[in-house]
Amino acid sequence: MAARQHSAPALRVGIYNRCSTEEEAQKNALVVQAEESREIAARKQWTIAAQYIESESGTSVKNRMEYQRLLEDMEKDLFDIVMIKSIDRLMRSAKDWYLFLSKLTEYHKQLYIYLDDKFYTPDDSLISGIKAILAEEFSRELSKKIKNSHGRRQEMHRQKKEAGLNITRPMFGWDKVGKDAYVINEKEAEAYRMAFDMARTGKGFYSIANYMYDQGVRGKSDNRISNVQWRKMIYSPRAHGTMVIHTREYDFDAKRFVSLPPAEWIYVDGALPAIVSKEYQEEVLTSIADRRVACKFQEYTRDMSKVGMYDLSGKLICSECRAVYYRTTFKSGEKRLAEWKCSTALKKGRKASSEAGCDNINLIEEEIHKLIEAACKAQYESLFGAQKNIIDEALAAVKKAISDDTSERELTKLRREHGKLERKKRILFDKLMNETIKDCEFRQYNEELDNEIKKLSDVIGSLEEKSSVYSDYEERLTAIKETLCSGGIVDQAKTKELVMKIDKIMVYPDCRIEIIFNKAKLLGLLKIYDSTIIDEVLDEQFFRVSAQYIHTNIFKEKRKDMNSQILDIFRKNPHTQAKELPQMLGVGYSYVNASIKELKEAGRLQYSRNGNTHTGTWQVLE
């Protein structure tokens, strides 16, 4: 019986395809290369284990994801052979080439170059290394040619000669109608010019973006044009027909693109038909710059571009129109108060003036923080109950930082040494009296002891002075502890921390506030103070806190405070005359008279005249 022959298993191949867009103008070059390599593998009866198609141009391997994946699969033993078209398709850096060969040898793989129809062997290392160096140098030369080409285009435009400027990316305001040929898209250009007009009259880029979106203006991909994009479009020289090229170039030593200084940029005038004149664009940009210089930071309270500047930014949501609240300020007496208002109401007014407006309530920032603190104290007792421990731990850490245990131990040691020297001096004197030692010996030993005692006394004095400073720190720490415990500073700090964990705060017209926390963030905070909290037993309602906002009128609050002060004055001295109150309270006569009238009508104050005289007493009715 004839022996059965076993055929060898087919070799596995990993195909790496890469096409340089700088060298091959054909759009389907990479597709053709990929198909070609698969056909060659099929003819050789190799099993295609993986194919890596790289569209990234350039010499650096760091950003070539498919090449990185090839190296990872090589380590996993996914294939036996790596197939490439040519060395320059794999890489154009001699260093990277030799690193690749090292990996190839380490994992016992073969390299097949199908353009040469041969396997790479160690004998080819010299010639292939030279090829890699030549490929790298070719890339350098290609980069120089591109730069020179940009320069020639600029010169030809300057001399009004024909020169192509191929812009691959679609541009809002223009349409490409042929090779290096562009025409103005009148519909888009109209919106472009309107944006310039709005910027000239003082509108910000957020306002421009919102207005244009409401008017149905969309980008080339039919998406919203952001405020950042509008800013770039208004600042870009492209608006008056000038293209800026060569703003960056490839650093072959660093293997990355680097931005070039403006002095090396190339400006191609007349590359596009102008949408606005250069003079008008400069006028608009000058007006923007003037506004930026004239404005102060404090005046930005109504600037809607400042979303995210404050801890409540983006969190307060109107339940009526689903718009966010914006922060504004107003003056109340001697101070300014922060107030949050529905952005729809700010943009379109109240419903009385516009159907598109909003009538939801306004919120005083100070009050909303107090409300969050009070509501969270009730729901998350473990967080706020740990206040004393936190203060004690914090002050203990401070005390440890400013105290000097080493100095204290050293001081004790030196005092003990000082005592020994004093005793030696007394013993020496006793020996002199008993005539055990001579006078000359006594003077010598006594002088030595005096010098040592003086040195020790100086060091001890310095350390004692340092110790007295620390005693002052102790007193100050005690005062700080009293302030922290009585002033609610820790609770305020915790409230600020809680605000950072909030996803949104729904605001309802009936003054109801619903605080919705981020589950993961809040749990992380609570577990710091209470390790017994278990995630699984908490329902969604645990992360929602409802509260009633007391919507007060600031003028009524001021009147209420004034009435309270007047009653206190009359309680202390019922004989105080009404005409003395304005000077005592720092307000006008009419304001005082209005308060007294209001208190009388409310039955809280009455005046008793002494007969027919002009004197009398004020009686406060509790």
C-alpha positions in Angstrom: 0.0 0.0 0.0 1.4 3.4 -1.0 2.3 5.7 1.8 -0.1 8.6 2.3 1.5 12.0 1.7 0.7 14.9 4.1 0.8 18.3 2.5 2.5 21.1 4.5 0.2 23.7 6.0 -0.2 26.9 4.0 1.9 29.9 5.1 0.1 32.7 6.8 0.7 36.2 5.5 0.1 39.7 7.0 -0.2 42.3 4.2 0.8 45.9 4.9 -0.4 48.5 2.4 0.4 52.2 2.6 0.2 54.9 0.0 1.7 58.4 0.2 -0.8 61.0 -0.8 2.1 63.3 -1.6 3.5 61.0 -4.3 0.4 59.4 -5.8 -2.3 61.7 -7.0 -4.8 58.9 -7.9 -7.5 58.7 -5.3 -7.8 54.9 -5.7 -4.0 54.2 -5.5 -4.3 52.6 -2.0 -7.3 50.5 -3.1 -5.3 49.3 -6.2 -2.3 48.4 -4.0 -4.4 46.5 -1.6 -6.1 44.4 -4.3 -2.8 43.8 -6.1 -1.2 42.4 -2.9 -4.1 40.1 -2.2 -3.9 38.7 -5.8 -0.2 38.0 -5.3 -0.8 36.2 -2.0 -3.5 34.1 -3.7 -1.2 33.1 -6.5 1.4 32.0 -4.0 -1.3 30.0 -2.1 -0.7 31.9 1.1 -3.5 32.3 3.7 -4.2 35.9 4.3 -4.3 36.2 8.1 -4.6 39.9 8.2 -4.4 43.0 6.0 -3.3 46.4 7.4 -4.3 49.3 5.2 -2.6 52.6 6.3 -3.9 55.9 4.9 -1.7 58.1 7.2 0.9 60.0 5.2 4.4 61.0 6.5 7.5 59.3 8.0 6.7 58.8 11.7 5.5 55.4 12.8 4.1 56.7 16.1 0.7 57.9 14.6 0.4 55.0 12.1 -2.2 52.8 13.9 -2.2 50.0 11.4 1.6 49.7 11.6 1.3 49.5 15.4 -1.3 46.8 15.0 1.0 44.9 12.7 3.7 44.8 15.3 1.2 43.7 18.0 -0.1 40.8 15.8 3.5 39.8 14.9 4.1 39.3 18.6 0.9 37.2 18.9 2.2 34.9 16.1 -0.8 35.7 13.9 1.2 35.2 10.6 4.5 33.8 9.3 5.2 36.4 6.5 4.9 40.1 6.3 4.2 41.3 2.7 5.0 44.8 1.6 5.2 46.5 -1.8 8.6 48.2 -1.2 10.7 49.4 1.6 9.5 53.0 1.2 5.9 51.8 1.6 6.8 50.4 5.0 8.8 53.4 6.3 11.1 56.2 5.3 13.3 56.4 8.4 16.5 54.4 8.6 16.2 54.1 12.4 12.7 52.8 12.2 13.6 50.4 9.5 16.4 48.8 11.6 14.0 48.6 14.6 11.5 46.8 12.4 14.1 44.3 11.3 15.0 43.7 14.9 11.4 42.8 15.6 11.3 40.6 12.5 14.3 38.6 13.8 13.0 38.5 17.4 9.7 36.9 16.3 11.2 34.7 13.5 9.1 36.2 10.7 9.9 36.5 7.0 9.6 39.7 5.0 8.4 39.5 1.3 8.8 42.5 -0.9 6.5 41.8 -3.9 7.8 44.6 -6.1 11.2 42.8 -6.1 9.5 39.4 -5.9 11.9 38.3 -3.2 12.2 37.6 0.5 14.4 39.8 2.6 17.5 38.1 3.9 20.3 39.3 6.2 22.5 39.8 3.2 20.1 42.5 2.0 20.5 44.5 5.2 23.1 47.0 3.8 21.3 47.7 0.6 17.9 47.9 2.3 19.3 50.3 4.9 20.6 52.5 2.1 17.2 52.4 0.5 15.5 53.5 3.7 17.9 56.4 4.0 17.3 57.4 0.4 13.5 57.2 1.0 13.9 59.4 4.0 16.0 61.9 2.0 13.4 61.7 -0.8 10.7 62.8 1.7 12.9 65.7 2.8 13.4 66.8 -0.8 9.7 66.4 -1.4 8.9 68.7 1.5 11.3 71.3 0.1 9.7 71.0 -3.3 6.2 71.5 -1.8 7.5 74.6 0.1 9.1 76.0 -3.1 5.9 75.3 -5.0 4.0 77.4 -2.5 6.5 80.2 -3.0 6.2 80.0 -6.8 2.4 80.1 -6.5 2.7 83.2 -4.3 5.1 84.9 -6.8 2.9 84.0 -9.8 -0.2 85.4 -8.0 1.8 88.6 -7.2 2.7 88.9 -10.9 -0.9 88.2 -11.9 0.1 85.0 -13.7 -2.0 81.9 -13.6 -1.0 79.5 -10.8 -3.1 76.7 -9.3 -3.9 76.6 -5.6 -5.6 73.3 -4.8 -7.8 73.7 -1.7 -9.1 70.2 -0.7 -11.4 71.2 2.2 -14.8 72.8 1.4 -15.0 76.4 2.5 -18.2 78.2 3.7 -18.9 81.0 1.2 -17.3 79.5 -1.9 -17.9 76.6 -4.2 -15.2 74.7 -6.2 -16.3 74.6 -9.9 -13.1 73.1 -11.4 -9.4 72.5 -11.0 -8.2 75.4 -8.8 -11.3 77.4 -9.7 -13.7 78.8 -7.1 -16.8 81.0 -7.2 -18.7 82.7 -4.4 -21.8 80.9 -3.1 -24.1 84.0 -2.8 -26.5 82.5 -0.3 -23.6 81.6 2.1 -21.8 84.8 1.3 -24.9 86.8 2.4 -24.8 85.1 5.8 -21.0 85.7 6.0 -21.4 89.4 5.3 -24.2 89.6 7.9 -21.9 88.1 10.5 -19.4 90.8 9.8 -22.1 93.5 10.2 -23.2 91.9 13.5 -19.6 91.8 14.8 -19.1 95.5 13.8 -22.2 96.6 15.8 -21.0 94.8 18.9 -22.5 91.4 18.8 -20.4 88.5 20.3 -19.6 85.3 18.5 -22.1 83.3 20.6 -24.9 85.7 19.6 -23.8 85.5 16.0 -23.8 81.6 16.1 -27.2 81.5 17.8 -28.8 84.0 15.4 -27.4 82.3 12.3 -28.6 78.9 13.5 -32.1 80.3 14.2 -32.1 81.7 10.6 -31.4 78.3 9.2 -27.7 79.0 8.3 -25.7 75.7 8.2 -22.2 74.7 7.3 -21.1 72.7 4.3 -21.9 69.5 6.1 -25.3 70.8 7.0 -24.4 71.1 10.7 -24.4 74.0 13.1 -21.6 76.6 12.7 -20.2 77.1 16.2 -19.1 80.4 17.7 -15.4 79.3 17.4 -15.9 78.7 13.7 -17.6 82.1 13.2 -14.7 83.7 15.0 -12.1 82.0 12.7 -14.1 83.0 9.6 -14.3 86.6 10.6 -10.6 86.8 11.5 -9.4 84.8 8.4 -7.8 86.7 5.5 -9.7 84.3 3.3 -12.7 86.6 3.6 -11.0 89.2 1.4 -9.5 86.5 -0.9 -6.1 85.9 0.6 -5.1 82.3 1.4 -2.4 81.6 4.1 -0.4 78.4 3.5 2.8 76.9 4.8 1.8 77.5 8.5 3.6 74.3 9.6 6.2 71.8 8.3 7.4 68.4 9.1 10.5 68.1 11.3 12.2 64.9 10.2 14.5 64.8 13.2 11.7 65.2 15.7 9.4 63.1 13.5 6.4 65.5 13.9 4.8 68.6 12.4 5.8 71.9 14.0 4.0 75.2 13.7 6.0 77.9 11.9 6.3 81.5 13.1 4.0 84.0 11.2 7.0 85.5 9.5 7.4 82.2 7.5 3.8 81.9 6.5 3.0 82.3 2.8 0.2 84.7 1.8 -1.4 84.1 -1.6 -3.4 87.3 -2.5 -6.3 86.9 -4.8 -6.5 83.1 -4.4 -10.3 83.4 -4.0 -12.9 85.9 -5.0 -13.4 88.4 -2.1 -16.6 88.3 0.0 -15.7 91.5 1.8 -13.1 94.1 1.1 -9.8 94.0 3.0 -10.5 97.5 4.4 -13.9 96.6 5.7 -12.5 93.4 7.4 -9.8 95.5 9.1 -12.4 98.0 10.3 -14.5 95.2 11.9 -11.4 93.6 13.5 -10.3 97.0 14.8 -13.8 97.6 16.4 -13.6 94.1 18.1 -10.1 94.9 19.4 -11.3 98.3 20.7 -14.2 96.7 22.6 -11.9 94.1 24.2 -9.6 96.8 25.5 -12.4 99.1 26.7 -14.2 96.3 28.7 -13.3 95.4 32.2 -13.8 91.9 33.7 -16.5 93.2 36.1 -18.6 94.3 33.2 -19.0 90.8 31.7 -21.8 89.7 34.0 -24.3 89.7 31.2 -21.9 88.2 28.6 -23.5 84.9 27.6 -20.2 83.5 26.4 -19.0 83.1 30.0 -20.8 79.7 30.5 -18.7 77.6 32.9 -17.2 80.5 34.8 -19.3 80.0 37.9 -20.1 76.9 40.0 -23.8 77.0 39.0 -23.1 77.6 35.2 -25.0 75.1 33.0 -26.6 73.4 36.0 -29.8 75.6 36.5 -32.4 74.5 34.0 -35.8 76.1 33.3 -38.6 73.6 33.5 -40.8 75.7 31.2 -38.5 76.2 28.2 -35.6 73.8 29.1 -33.1 76.6 28.6 -30.2 77.2 31.0 -30.0 80.1 33.5 -27.5 82.9 33.0 -25.8 84.9 35.8 -26.4 88.6 36.0 -25.7 91.2 38.8 -27.5 94.2 40.2 -26.7 96.8 42.8 -28.5 96.6 46.2 -27.5 99.3 48.6 -23.7 99.2 49.0 -23.2 95.8 47.5 -23.8 93.9 44.2 -25.9 90.8 44.2 -25.7 87.9 41.8 -29.0 86.8 40.2 -29.7 83.9 37.9 -32.3 84.4 35.1 -33.7 82.1 32.5 -31.7 82.7 29.3 -34.9 82.7 27.2 -36.3 85.6 29.3 -33.0 87.5 28.9 -33.0 87.0 25.1 -36.7 87.3 24.3 -38.2 88.9 27.3 -41.3 87.9 29.4 -44.4 86.4 27.8 -46.2 89.8 28.2 -43.9 91.2 25.6 -43.2 88.1 23.5 -45.0 84.8 23.1 -41.5 83.2 22.8 -40.5 84.6 26.1 -40.4 82.9 29.5 -42.0 83.9 32.9 -40.0 81.5 35.2 -38.7 82.9 38.5 -35.3 84.5 39.1 -32.9 83.1 41.7 -30.6 85.1 44.0 -27.2 83.2 44.0 -26.6 83.6 47.8 -30.1 82.2 48.5 -29.8 79.2 46.2 -26.5 78.2 47.9 -28.2 78.4 51.3 -31.1 76.3 50.0 -28.7 73.6 48.6 -26.9 73.5 52.0 -30.1 73.3 54.0 -31.7 70.6 51.7 -28.6 68.5 51.6 -28.1 68.7 55.4 -31.5 67.1 55.8 -30.9 64.3 53.2 -27.2 63.6 53.7 -26.6 63.8 57.5 -23.5 61.7 57.4 -21.7 64.3 55.3 -22.5 67.3 57.5 -22.4 65.5 60.8 -18.6 64.9 60.5 -17.8 68.6 60.8 -16.1 68.5 64.3 -13.9 65.6 63.3 -12.8 67.4 60.1 -11.9 70.5 62.0 -10.0 68.6 64.7 -8.1 66.6 62.0 -7.2 69.7 60.0 -6.0 71.6 63.0 -4.0 68.6 64.2 -2.3 68.5 60.9 -1.5 72.2 61.0 -0.3 71.9 64.6 2.0 69.1 63.6 3.4 71.0 60.7 4.2 74.2 62.7 5.4 72.4 65.8 9.0 71.3 66.2 9.3 68.2 68.4 13.1 68.0 67.6 13.7 71.5 68.9 11.8 70.7 72.2 13.9 67.5 72.7 17.1 69.4 72.0 16.1 72.1 74.4 15.6 69.6 77.2 18.9 67.9 76.4 20.8 71.3 76.5 19.3 72.4 79.7 20.4 69.1 81.3 23.9 69.7 80.0 23.9 73.2 81.3 23.0 71.9 84.8 25.9 69.5 84.7 28.3 72.2 83.9 27.0 74.4 86.7 27.5 71.5 89.1 31.1 70.9 87.9 31.8 74.6 88.5 30.6 74.2 92.1 32.7 71.1 92.7 35.7 72.9 91.3 35.2 75.8 93.7 34.9 73.3 96.6 38.2 71.7 95.6 39.8 75.1 95.6 38.5 75.8 99.1 39.8 72.5 100.3 43.2 73.2 98.7 42.9 70.1 96.6 43.9 72.1 93.5 46.1 75.2 93.0 44.9 78.7 92.1 46.3 78.5 88.6 44.6 75.2 87.9 41.3 76.6 89.2 41.5 79.7 86.9 42.2 77.5 83.9 39.3 75.0 84.5 36.9 77.7 85.6 37.5 79.7 82.4 36.9 76.6 80.2 33.6 75.9 82.1 32.5 79.6 81.7 33.0 79.4 78.0 31.1 76.2 77.6 28.3 77.5 79.8 28.0 80.7 77.7 27.8 78.8 74.5 25.1 76.6 75.8 23.2 79.6 77.2 23.2 81.3 73.8 21.8 78.1 72.1 19.2 77.6 74.8 18.0 81.3 74.5 17.6 80.9 70.7 15.5 77.7 71.1 13.4 79.2 73.9 12.6 82.2 71.6 11.4 79.8 68.9 9.3 77.9 71.5 7.6 81.2 72.5 6.6 81.8 68.9 5.1 78.3 68.8 3.0 79.2 71.9 1.6 82.1 69.9 0.6 79.6 67.2 -1.2 77.6 69.8 -3.4 80.6 70.7 -4.1 81.4 67.1 -5.1 77.8 66.3 -7.5 77.9 69.2 -9.0 81.1 67.8 -9.2 79.5 64.3 -11.0 76.5 65.8 -13.6 78.7 67.4 -14.2 80.6 64.2 -14.6 77.4 62.2 -17.0 75.8 64.6 -19.2 78.9 64.9 -19.1 80.4 61.5 -20.4 77.6 59.3 -17.3 77.8 57.1 -16.9 74.0 56.8 -20.6 73.6 55.8 -20.2 76.3 53.2 -17.1 74.5 51.8 -19.0 71.2 51.7 -21.9 72.9 49.9 -19.5 74.1 47.2 -18.2 70.5 46.9 -21.7 69.2 46.6 -22.5 71.7 43.9 -19.7 70.2 41.8 -21.4 66.8 42.0 -24.7 68.2 40.7 -25.8 67.3 37.1 -28.7 69.8 37.0 -31.1 71.8 39.1 -34.6 72.0 37.7 -36.3 75.3 38.4 -40.2 75.4 38.5 -42.5 78.5 38.3 -44.0 77.5 41.7 -40.6 78.1 43.3 -39.9 74.4 43.6 -36.3 73.3 43.1 -35.2 69.8 42.2 -31.5 69.0 42.6 -30.3 66.0 40.6 -26.9 64.7 41.6 -24.4 62.7 39.5 -24.7 59.2 41.2 -21.0 58.2 40.9 -19.6 61.6 42.0 -21.9 61.9 45.0 -21.3 58.4 46.2 -17.5 59.0 46.0 -17.9 62.1 48.2 -20.3 60.5 50.7 -18.1 57.4 51.2 -15.3 59.6 52.5 -17.4 60.5 55.5 -19.5 57.4 55.9 -18.0 54.0 54.9 -21.2 52.2 55.7 -23.0 53.4 52.6 -23.9 50.6 50.2 -24.5 51.4 46.5 -27.0 48.6 45.9 -29.6 49.6 48.5 -29.8 53.2 47.2 -32.6 54.0 44.8 -32.7 56.9 42.3 -34.6 59.1 44.7 -31.6 59.1 47.0 -29.8 61.2 44.4 -32.6 63.8 44.0 -33.3 66.5 46.5 -36.4 68.7 46.4 -36.8 72.1 48.2 -38.9 75.2 48.1 -37.2 78.4 47.1 -38.4 81.5 49.0 -38.8 83.9 46.1 -38.3 87.3 47.8 -38.4 90.8 46.4 -35.1 92.5 47.3 -36.9 95.9 47.9 -39.3 94.2 50.3 -36.4 92.6 52.1 -34.7 96.0 52.5 -38.0 97.5 53.8 -38.4 94.6 56.2 -34.9 95.1 57.6 -35.5 98.9 58.0 -38.8 98.3 59.9 -36.9 95.9 62.2 -34.3 98.5 63.0 -36.9 101.2 63.7 -38.7 98.9 66.2 -35.4 98.1 67.9 -34.7 101.8 68.4 -38.2 102.5 69.9 -37.9 99.5 72.2 -34.7 100.8 73.6 -35.8 104.4 73.8 -39.6 105.1 73.4 -39.0 108.8 73.6 -37.0 108.9 70.4 -38.5 111.4 67.9 -39.2 110.4 64.4 -37.2 113.3 63.0 -34.1 111.8 64.6 -34.4 108.4 62.7 -33.1 109.5 59.2 -29.7 110.5 60.7 -29.5 107.4 62.9 -30.3 105.0 60.0 -28.7 106.8 57.1 -31.8 107.1 55.0 -34.2 109.9 53.8 -37.2 111.3 55.8 -39.7 109.9 53.2 -38.3 106.4 53.6 -38.6 106.6 57.4 -42.1 108.0 57.2 -43.2 105.2 54.8 -41.8 102.5 57.2 -43.6 104.1 60.3 -46.8 104.2 58.3 -46.5 100.6 57.3 -45.8 99.5 60.9 -48.8 101.4 62.2 -51.1 99.9 59.6 -49.8 96.4 60.5 -50.6 97.1 64.2 -47.0 96.8 65.3 -46.4 100.4 66.4 -48.5 103.2 68.0 -47.7 106.7 69.3 -49.1 108.1 72.6 -49.2 111.9 72.9 -48.7 113.6 76.2 -51.9 115.8 76.4 -51.7 118.8 74.1 -47.9 118.9 74.0 -45.7 118.0 71.1 -44.1 115.2 73.1 -45.0 111.6 73.4 -43.8 108.0 73.4 -43.6 105.2 70.9 -45.1 101.8 71.9 -44.0 98.6 70.1 -46.8 96.1 69.9 -45.4 92.5 69.9 
